[in-house]
Amino acid sequence: MSYTAAIDQLNAMVPELYAHSGQPRRKFALEEVRILLRALGDPQLRFPSVLIAGTNGKGSTASTLASILTAAGLRTALYTSPHLEKPNERIRVDHEEIADGDFARLYFRVQDVAQEVVLAGQLAQLPSYFEFLTAQAFLYFAERKVDIAVLEVGMGGRLDATNVVDPLISIVTDISLDHMEWLGPTITAIAREKAGILRRGGTMITLPQHPEVNQVLGEAAAELGAREMSAAPYIPAAGAGSPYSVEALGATIAVDSPLGGAHQQRNVALAIAAAVELASVHNFPVTPAAIEGGIRNTRWPGRLERMTRGGVDWILDVAHNPAGAWALRTGLPGILEMHRPRTLIFSCLRDKPLAEMAQILFPMFEQVIVAPIHMARAAVLDDLLAAAKATGTPAVAAQSIREALEMAQDRSAGGVVVVSGSVYMVGEARALLLAGGGKSL
């Protein structure tokens, strides 16, 4: 079967947003994932791993850590979500995404086995979209005989499909309110779900954050006898520019990350702390030079990513919740001061707090162009326009992301355009910009 067929079948699994569709909520259970993986030969047991949960910064931390481990000469797997353009991006070894042929081959292998266990009565239903991809990733990493896998939790932690591994280290990035229909209505409830990736007698790496989060994580670690390790020693002094220096593994390391924004200092610190732990406790051959070089060579597009096309400075950032919007707002002032006009292309999913995100971002711009995301969960254009009106920011609607880019190009010569609000929109816009899509892009 072809790669196209695999993608089409995967896409057919993407559910409507349960809270709005009237469909019954699917109940997830790790035992179901374990049954599937057992039938596949338990590939997740054939490599050591680091597991990363949190609300924001998971992907940046994961990609930075994986880059460090690759620079150390280790065959390093990286599993992340969601993707910008194609699902292959989620499954990588040494920076290289899984090839189409391997993706299709492993998809249909998982499908065949899943159907067998359903017919045998071991599973009540076929796996979900994310469970399929996770099983594919584990199979691929086992086949490639990776030295270590860096795994980003998809959502939550306790019941996430990635949580079937026995990680050497559990990393918890910054936690805020998001996916509340699944994880709970309070930051305390969400933190409890994220703490589900901790292991008895294991190691947790995190940073001080919201007091309620600190309390939940501390209590969870204490209950499990897990060692708490703070990444705070790898945070630079306030106001430090880039590059900056930190002490690690007995050496001074120049931290020069390509990931923009002061908030990335926290994600880089978590990655450094994990690299130090792997070297000093688990005897992985990580050196100060590998940490320095790995940080410098990190690849993680769509995070304050800049490119110039058609006389316009484009900035792409996947700020998809209020915490992400605040991080983007913090990283923009120095850039926006240099440009006029200043345009925002924005869209989001309808389960996101649109009004709050609009209040955070829209007033920074002279004009907003809202655009549709072609999926069932997308916010409708009228709601996007109403959110802009409430902030007093002039706004117009485009009928597609391509049209939004063309409108911004026409209106923003010599200026800056920020594309944000949804991973899905940023991914499509990025592909169009890189391909020269639009009238003069």
Secondary structure per residue as TSV (DSSP state, phi and psi in degrees):
chain	resnum	aa	ss	phi	psi
A	1	M	-	360.0	154.0
A	2	S	-	-89.9	165.1
A	3	Y	H	-61.2	-42.0
A	4	T	H	-59.7	-41.9
A	5	A	H	-64.0	-40.1
A	6	A	H	-61.9	-45.0
A	7	I	H	-65.2	-42.5
A	8	D	H	-61.0	-42.1
A	9	Q	H	-69.4	-38.9
A	10	L	H	-61.7	-46.9
A	11	N	H	-61.6	-30.2
A	12	A	H	-68.5	-16.8
A	13	M	T	-83.5	-16.2
A	14	V	-	-65.5	119.6
A	15	P	-	-81.0	160.4
A	16	E	-	-61.8	162.5
A	17	L	-	-70.9	111.4
A	18	Y	H	-53.9	-39.1
A	19	A	H	-63.0	-20.7
A	20	H	H	-114.6	-7.8
A	21	S	H	-100.0	-14.8
A	22	G	-	82.0	-3.0
A	23	Q	-	-75.2	149.6
A	24	P	-	-67.4	143.5
A	25	R	-	-67.5	132.0
A	26	R	-	-76.2	135.2
A	27	K	-	-96.7	124.2
A	28	F	-	-97.8	144.8
A	29	A	-	-146.2	132.5
A	30	L	H	-62.9	-28.9
A	31	E	H	-62.2	-33.4
A	32	E	H	-65.3	-41.5
A	33	V	H	-64.6	-40.8
A	34	R	H	-63.1	-38.3
A	35	I	H	-62.5	-45.4
A	36	L	H	-61.6	-48.1
A	37	L	H	-66.4	-34.2
A	38	R	H	-62.5	-41.5
A	39	A	H	-67.0	-21.7
A	40	L	T	-93.2	3.3
A	41	G	T	93.9	17.3
A	42	D	-	50.9	58.5
A	43	P	G	-63.5	-26.7
A	44	Q	G	-67.2	-12.9
A	45	L	G	-91.7	1.5
A	46	R	S	-102.4	12.2
A	47	F	S	-156.3	147.8
A	48	P	-	-76.0	160.1
A	49	S	E	-147.6	162.0
A	50	V	E	-121.0	131.6
A	51	L	E	-113.1	133.4
A	52	I	E	-126.6	120.7
A	53	A	E	-120.7	167.0
A	54	G	-	149.3	178.6
A	55	T	S	-94.1	-49.9
A	56	N	B	-126.9	146.8
A	57	G	S	92.8	-3.3
A	58	K	H	-60.0	-50.1
A	59	G	H	-65.5	-40.8
A	60	S	H	-64.2	-42.2
A	61	T	H	-63.9	-44.9
A	62	A	H	-63.1	-46.2
A	63	S	H	-66.9	-36.2
A	64	T	H	-67.1	-46.2
A	65	L	H	-62.8	-43.6
A	66	A	H	-62.3	-37.4
A	67	S	H	-65.9	-39.2
A	68	I	H	-62.2	-46.2
A	69	L	H	-67.6	-35.5
A	70	T	H	-64.3	-42.3
A	71	A	H	-63.6	-24.6
A	72	A	T	-80.1	0.3
A	73	G	T	89.8	9.6
A	74	L	-	-90.3	140.0
A	75	R	-	-74.2	108.3
A	76	T	E	-114.4	125.7
A	77	A	E	-92.5	147.5
A	78	L	E	-136.0	125.9
A	79	Y	E	-122.9	120.8
A	80	T	-	-135.3	167.9
A	81	S	S	-161.5	154.8
A	82	P	S	-78.5	-173.7
A	83	H	-	-102.6	161.1
A	84	L	S	-85.0	-47.4
A	85	E	S	-122.7	-41.8
A	86	K	-	-146.3	149.9
A	87	P	G	-60.2	-24.1
A	88	N	G	-55.2	-29.3
A	89	E	G	-58.3	-25.8
A	90	R	G	-73.7	-22.0
A	91	I	E	-119.9	107.4
A	92	R	E	-133.5	151.5
A	93	V	E	-133.3	123.8
A	94	D	T	50.5	52.1
A	95	H	T	76.5	-15.6
A	96	E	E	-95.9	127.0
A	97	E	E	-74.5	155.8
A	98	I	-	-59.5	137.5
A	99	A	-	-69.5	155.1
A	100	D	H	-56.4	-42.7
A	101	G	H	-63.4	-43.3
A	102	D	H	-66.9	-37.8
A	103	F	H	-59.7	-49.6
A	104	A	H	-64.3	-45.5
A	105	R	H	-57.2	-45.0
A	106	L	H	-74.9	-32.8
A	107	Y	H	-59.5	-49.2
A	108	F	H	-71.9	-26.4
A	109	R	H	-65.5	-46.5
A	110	V	H	-62.5	-41.5
A	111	Q	H	-60.9	-46.6
A	112	D	H	-60.0	-46.0
A	113	V	H	-67.4	-40.2
A	114	A	H	-61.2	-43.2
A	115	Q	H	-63.3	-36.8
A	116	E	H	-63.8	-44.5
A	117	V	H	-72.8	-27.4
A	118	V	H	-69.5	-45.6
A	119	L	H	-63.6	-30.3
A	120	A	T	-80.6	-2.3
A	121	G	T	80.0	10.1
A	122	Q	S	-80.4	-27.6
A	123	L	-	-125.1	143.1
A	124	A	S	-81.2	-21.1
A	125	Q	S	-153.2	162.7
A	126	L	-	-67.8	154.7
A	127	P	-	-62.0	162.8
A	128	S	-	-80.3	171.5
A	129	Y	H	-50.9	-50.8
A	130	F	H	-70.2	-35.7
A	131	E	H	-64.9	-40.2
A	132	F	H	-58.3	-50.5
A	133	L	H	-64.0	-37.8
A	134	T	H	-64.9	-43.2
A	135	A	H	-63.2	-41.3
A	136	Q	H	-59.3	-45.0
A	137	A	H	-60.9	-46.7
A	138	F	H	-62.2	-41.5
A	139	L	H	-61.5	-44.4
A	140	Y	H	-64.2	-44.1
A	141	F	H	-64.0	-38.7
A	142	A	H	-66.5	-42.7
A	143	E	H	-60.2	-39.8
A	144	R	T	-79.9	-2.3
A	145	K	T	51.7	53.8
A	146	V	-	-68.1	151.5
A	147	D	S	-79.1	-29.4
A	148	I	E	-163.4	149.1
A	149	A	E	-120.3	134.3
A	150	V	E	-104.7	117.1
A	151	L	E	-117.4	122.9
A	152	E	E	-92.2	126.2
A	153	V	-	-62.9	140.6
A	154	G	S	-73.3	-56.9
A	155	M	S	-150.8	136.0
A	156	G	S	72.9	-121.4
A	157	G	S	171.9	-55.9
A	158	R	T	-56.2	-44.4
A	159	L	T	-109.2	10.3
A	160	D	-	-70.4	144.6
A	161	A	G	-60.1	-28.3
A	162	T	G	-69.5	-17.2
A	163	N	G	-79.0	13.9
A	164	V	G	-87.0	-10.6
A	165	V	S	-79.2	167.5
A	166	D	-	-112.2	86.9
A	167	P	-	-71.1	146.1
A	168	L	S	-67.0	-35.7
A	169	I	E	-139.1	139.7
A	170	S	E	-111.3	121.3
A	171	I	E	-106.7	134.0
A	172	V	E	-119.6	113.9
A	173	T	-	-84.1	-172.1
A	174	D	B	-61.6	137.0
A	175	I	-	-114.3	134.6
A	176	S	-	-147.0	-175.6
A	177	L	S	-76.8	121.4
A	178	D	-	-168.4	153.2
A	179	H	-	52.0	41.3
A	180	M	H	-66.4	-25.0
A	181	E	H	-68.1	-19.9
A	182	W	H	-105.0	-38.3
A	183	L	H	-102.8	-11.5
A	184	G	-	121.2	159.2
A	185	P	S	-85.8	-6.5
A	186	T	S	-126.5	160.9
A	187	I	H	-67.1	-28.8
A	188	T	H	-65.8	-45.6
A	189	A	H	-62.9	-42.1
A	190	I	H	-64.6	-42.1
A	191	A	H	-61.5	-36.4
A	192	R	H	-62.7	-39.9
A	193	E	H	-64.8	-43.0
A	194	K	H	-64.4	-36.6
A	195	A	G	-66.2	-9.8
A	196	G	G	-65.5	-9.9
A	197	I	G	-87.5	-5.2
A	198	L	-	-72.3	154.8
A	199	R	-	-124.6	148.0
A	200	R	T	-60.3	125.1
A	201	G	T	73.6	9.0
A	202	G	-	-88.4	-160.8
A	203	T	E	-126.6	131.3
A	204	M	E	-113.4	128.4
A	205	I	E	-111.8	128.1
A	206	T	E	-155.2	-175.7
A	207	L	-	-130.6	151.8
A	208	P	-	-57.3	135.4
A	209	Q	-	-146.8	-139.9
A	210	H	-	-57.0	134.5
A	211	P	H	-53.5	-38.9
A	212	E	H	-67.6	-35.7
A	213	V	H	-66.7	-45.3
A	214	N	H	-56.1	-41.8
A	215	Q	H	-66.6	-45.8
A	216	V	H	-62.3	-46.9
A	217	L	H	-65.5	-40.3
A	218	G	H	-63.5	-42.9
A	219	E	H	-66.1	-40.2
A	220	A	H	-65.0	-42.4
A	221	A	H	-64.0	-42.5
A	222	A	H	-64.1	-41.5
A	223	E	H	-62.5	-34.8
A	224	L	H	-93.1	-3.2
A	225	G	T	65.8	28.5
A	226	A	-	-83.8	142.5
A	227	R	E	-80.3	130.0
A	228	E	E	-93.8	129.8
A	229	M	E	-127.2	123.4
A	230	S	E	-91.8	139.0
A	231	A	-	-88.3	6.1
A	232	A	G	-55.5	-35.8
A	233	P	G	-59.9	-15.7
A	234	Y	G	-103.8	10.8
A	235	I	S	-90.1	130.9
A	236	P	-	-74.2	168.4
A	237	A	-	-62.4	151.7
A	238	A	T	-55.2	135.7
A	239	G	T	85.2	0.6
A	240	A	-	-63.8	136.6
A	241	G	-	-86.4	-160.1
A	242	S	S	-129.7	132.0
A	243	P	S	-78.0	163.9
A	244	Y	E	-135.1	170.9
A	245	S	E	-117.7	145.1
A	246	V	E	-136.9	161.2
A	247	E	E	-98.2	128.3
A	248	A	E	-153.7	137.8
A	249	L	T	52.5	38.1
A	250	G	T	75.9	15.3
A	251	A	E	-138.1	160.6
A	252	T	E	-89.7	125.0
A	253	I	E	-113.0	129.5
A	254	A	E	-83.3	117.0
A	255	V	E	-95.7	109.9
A	256	D	-	-131.7	78.8
A	257	S	-	-86.0	139.8
A	258	P	S	-75.7	-7.2
A	259	L	S	-81.9	118.8
A	260	G	-	-81.5	157.9
A	261	G	S	102.6	137.9
A	262	A	T	-62.6	-27.8
A	263	H	T	-63.1	-23.0
A	264	Q	H	-69.8	-17.9
A	265	Q	H	-60.2	-34.8
A	266	R	H	-69.3	-42.0
A	267	N	H	-67.1	-41.1
A	268	V	H	-64.2	-39.6
A	269	A	H	-61.2	-41.5
A	270	L	H	-62.3	-40.6
A	271	A	H	-65.7	-41.5
A	272	I	H	-62.6	-45.5
A	273	A	H	-59.0	-41.2
A	274	A	H	-66.9	-40.6
A	275	A	H	-62.8	-41.0
A	276	V	H	-64.3	-42.4
A	277	E	H	-62.7	-43.3
A	278	L	H	-63.9	-35.8
A	279	A	H	-74.7	-47.0
A	280	S	H	-84.9	-26.3
A	281	V	T	-107.0	-37.3
A	282	H	T	-108.0	4.6
A	283	N	-	63.5	29.2
A	284	F	-	-76.6	144.4
A	285	P	-	-79.4	56.7
A	286	V	-	-91.8	129.2
A	287	T	-	-115.9	164.5
A	288	P	H	-56.2	-38.4
A	289	A	H	-64.6	-37.0
A	290	A	H	-67.1	-40.2
A	291	I	H	-62.0	-47.3
A	292	E	H	-62.3	-49.6
A	293	G	H	-68.5	-37.9
A	294	G	H	-64.2	-42.3
A	295	I	H	-61.7	-45.5
A	296	R	H	-63.0	-30.8
A	297	N	T	-101.4	15.2
A	298	T	-	-61.6	137.6
A	299	R	-	-119.4	117.5
A	300	W	-	-156.1	81.1
A	301	P	-	-67.7	162.4
A	302	G	S	80.2	15.5
A	303	R	S	-123.3	98.7
A	304	L	S	46.6	41.3
A	305	E	E	-81.9	131.7
A	306	R	E	-113.1	141.5
A	307	M	E	-151.5	155.7
A	308	T	E	-115.2	127.1
A	309	R	E	-142.1	130.8
A	310	G	T	58.6	35.4
A	311	G	T	76.7	11.3
A	312	V	E	-119.0	138.8
A	313	D	E	-90.4	113.1
A	314	W	E	-99.7	137.6
A	315	I	E	-126.3	124.8
A	316	L	E	-114.5	129.2
A	317	D	E	-149.2	131.1
A	318	V	-	-87.5	49.9
A	319	A	-	-72.6	99.1
A	320	H	-	-111.7	9.6
A	321	N	S	-153.3	171.4
A	322	P	H	-58.0	-39.8
A	323	A	H	-62.6	-41.6
A	324	G	H	-65.4	-37.2
A	325	A	H	-64.8	-40.4
A	326	W	H	-64.2	-40.8
A	327	A	H	-62.6	-41.6
A	328	L	H	-64.4	-44.9
A	329	R	H	-60.0	-39.1
A	330	T	H	-66.1	-33.5
A	331	G	H	-85.4	-7.8
A	332	L	S	-91.5	-31.4
A	333	P	H	-50.9	-45.8
A	334	G	H	-62.0	-31.4
A	335	I	H	-77.9	-45.9
A	336	L	H	-66.2	-33.0
A	337	E	T	-59.7	-24.4
A	338	M	T	-88.5	-4.7
A	339	H	-	-131.8	144.1
A	340	R	S	-148.9	139.6
A	341	P	S	-73.4	166.8
A	342	R	E	-123.0	118.2
A	343	T	E	-122.9	141.2
A	344	L	E	-115.5	127.1
A	345	I	E	-99.6	124.8
A	346	F	E	-138.6	144.1
A	347	S	-	-160.8	164.9
A	348	C	-	-158.4	173.7
A	349	L	B	-82.8	155.4
A	350	R	T	-75.8	-10.2
A	351	D	T	-89.3	1.5
A	352	K	S	-89.0	153.1
A	353	P	-	-74.6	79.1
A	354	L	H	-55.8	-48.3
A	355	A	H	-59.8	-41.4
A	356	E	H	-67.0	-43.6
A	357	M	H	-64.2	-38.2
A	358	A	H	-63.5	-42.6
A	359	Q	H	-63.2	-33.0
A	360	I	H	-72.5	-43.9
A	361	L	H	-101.7	-43.3
A	362	F	G	-59.6	-41.7
A	363	P	G	-62.6	-11.9
A	364	M	G	-77.5	-9.7
A	365	F	S	-119.2	155.0
A	366	E	S	-80.0	-25.4
A	367	Q	E	-153.7	150.4
A	368	V	E	-125.0	134.6
A	369	I	E	-113.7	117.6
A	370	V	E	-95.5	148.0
A	371	A	-	-140.2	151.2
A	372	P	-	-81.5	145.9
A	373	I	-	-103.9	128.2
A	374	H	S	-86.7	71.7
A	375	M	S	-153.6	158.7
A	376	A	T	-62.5	-28.6
A	377	R	T	-84.5	1.0
A	378	A	B	-72.9	145.8
A	379	A	-	-67.1	145.7
A	380	V	-	-83.9	155.6
A	381	L	H	-61.1	-37.5
A	382	D	H	-61.8	-38.6
A	383	D	H	-68.8	-38.0
A	384	L	H	-64.5	-42.7
A	385	L	H	-65.8	-38.9
A	386	A	H	-64.2	-38.2
A	387	A	H	-64.0	-39.5
A	388	A	H	-66.0	-42.6
A	389	K	H	-59.6	-38.0
A	390	A	H	-64.6	-23.3
A	391	T	H	-92.7	-7.2
A	392	G	T	78.6	14.1
A	393	T	-	-97.2	127.3
A	394	P	-	-57.8	136.2
A	395	A	E	-145.7	147.8
A	396	V	E	-133.7	161.8
A	397	A	E	-109.8	136.1
A	398	A	-	-101.5	157.9
A	399	Q	S	-93.6	-4.5
A	400	S	S	-160.1	165.4
A	401	I	H	-68.3	-37.3
A	402	R	H	-58.6	-46.2
A	403	E	H	-63.9	-36.8
A	404	A	H	-62.2	-41.8
A	405	L	H	-64.0	-41.1
A	406	E	H	-65.2	-42.8
A	407	M	H	-61.9	-43.8
A	408	A	H	-64.1	-38.7
A	409	Q	H	-60.1	-45.2
A	410	D	H	-65.7	-34.4
A	411	R	H	-93.7	-8.4
A	412	S	-	-127.1	24.5
A	413	A	T	-55.3	128.0
A	414	G	T	77.9	2.6
A	415	G	S	-112.2	-158.7
A	416	V	E	-127.1	141.6
A	417	V	E	-123.6	125.2
A	418	V	E	-103.3	129.6
A	419	V	E	-110.6	118.7
A	420	S	E	-159.4	173.6
A	421	G	S	111.6	-23.5
A	422	S	-	-155.4	136.3
A	423	V	H	-59.1	-40.6
A	424	Y	H	-65.5	-41.6
A	425	M	H	-69.1	-43.6
A	426	V	H	-60.7	-40.7
A	427	G	H	-61.2	-45.6
A	428	E	H	-67.3	-42.9
A	429	A	H	-62.8	-41.4
A	430	R	H	-62.3	-43.7
A	431	A	H	-60.6	-42.4
A	432	L	H	-66.2	-42.2
A	433	L	H	-65.0	-43.7
A	434	L	H	-67.7	-28.5
A	435	A	H	-88.1	-3.2
A	436	G	T	77.2	28.4
A	437	G	-	-66.9	161.6
A	438	G	S	92.2	-176.6
A	439	K	S	-74.3	-38.6
A	440	S	-	-142.6	23.2
A	441	L	-	-77.2	360.0
